Amino acid sequence: MYLMRENAMHLRTVKIDITQFLSESDKTSILSTIADSQRVFEFFAGLACSMKLTSYNKIHKHGYEQAKMIAPNLPTAILQQMAKVALASIKSWNSNVNSINKKRKAYNKRAAKKKWKIKPLVAKWEYQGKKAAQSYPVNKLTLSRRGSLTTFSTNGRRVRIMLEIPEWFESSYPEAKLQAGTVSENKGSYFLNLVFRIRPEPSVVGSRIIGIDRGINNLAATSDGFIIDSTNLLRIKGRYQYNRQQLQQKGTRSAKRRLKKLSGRERRFMLDVNHCITKQFAADDAAGTYVLEELTHIRNNRKSRKFNRLLSNWSFYQFEFQLSYKCAARGINVVFVDPRYTSQRCSVCKQVDKSSRDGGRYECAHCGYNEHADVNAAKNIRDNFLQGASTVQSSQLLVS
């Protein structure tokens, strides 16, 4: 059995600095709109928790009039979007409560020994988040473009600016259609994020089906024998982890500020690493289908403390998300299969034997087949798909 994740996210975002195009009254209106959006978000989040509901129709019925009293100048379309954002945050909170408590229990054990401040456990409908971003969303009702004229709504007025889309974007996506956006402010600068829906034009791709095994020691290994080693990546992440521990022990205000910057730097580093690797995979003209393991519940399998720390800080989903949308744009399929026993099964005789794997090498205890352990796993991942897809029509394997 295998899964195909529908990739409806054929979207591209362009971030444009609009500070130079704004008058002082425009900036004042934007800041006012951001402030009202945050108040409306907090109101709907509190109302949803108190009533224990996440239905937009119900929350709109019970809270719309009061929300308009809280922010009378906020355009209705923005108010409605903020209600949806608040409900999405509540849903995410409720679904992640067990994970949050699990992490806090582990933290509290260490905190008790080192006399740190204990973090209380949380429950569903006790949402503790806030809308920290200085921004508000705009959609087709509150954002429009006619030629170079771009307009978007703020409190009580519409901002109009002459704005050109970067030439590289227009040449790459000539048929892109504006869908939505966000207006944001950061340290005195103002930005407009424009989200476009694009129509991918798949190029001629190959027919090869390639399995990809993802891991810690090797970031990725393919059934064709291509291996991306993680030695340098682990060294850099280890340095980040050491610096993070040193700053956490200090606990000063400056250390906390440094911690925040450090986390952002590490996140951007991993984002760049995954972008480079997935771009390389998507550019392979011989590839027709990539097969990955379904790793949704991988963090439920706990092992050593060091391995658990690495696993919790590993960006599996980011890798598969980037690979999926880049391959979709070229017409390459990305599917997911059951990961069980792919590391213990021989890719030749198909016998499962845990003793056959010894670190990075795999030598089958039954037929003597010798291979790199991750390459052997990648071949099993590929074969799992081939066995499950043997009766599937070829037309079903293409990304629409």
Secondary structure as UniProt FT lines:
FT   STRAND          2..4
FT   STRAND          11..17
FT   HELIX           19..21
FT   HELIX           24..51
FT   HELIX           56..70
FT   TURN            72..73
FT   HELIX           76..114
FT   TURN            124..125
FT   STRAND          135..138
FT   TURN            140..142
FT   STRAND          143..146
FT   TURN            147..148
FT   STRAND          149..154
FT   TURN            155..156
FT   STRAND          157..162
FT   HELIX           167..172
FT   TURN            174..175
FT   STRAND          177..186
FT   TURN            187..188
FT   STRAND          189..197
FT   STRAND          208..214
FT   STRAND          218..222
FT   TURN            223..224
FT   STRAND          227..229
FT   HELIX           231..250
FT   HELIX           253..282
FT   TURN            285..286
FT   STRAND          287..293
FT   TURN            296..297
FT   HELIX           298..300
FT   HELIX           305..312
FT   HELIX           316..330
FT   STRAND          333..337
FT   TURN            340..344
FT   TURN            347..349
FT   HELIX           354..356
FT   STRAND          357..358
FT   TURN            359..360
FT   STRAND          361..363
FT   TURN            365..367
FT   STRAND          370..372
FT   HELIX           373..388
FT   TURN            389..391
FT   HELIX           394..397
//
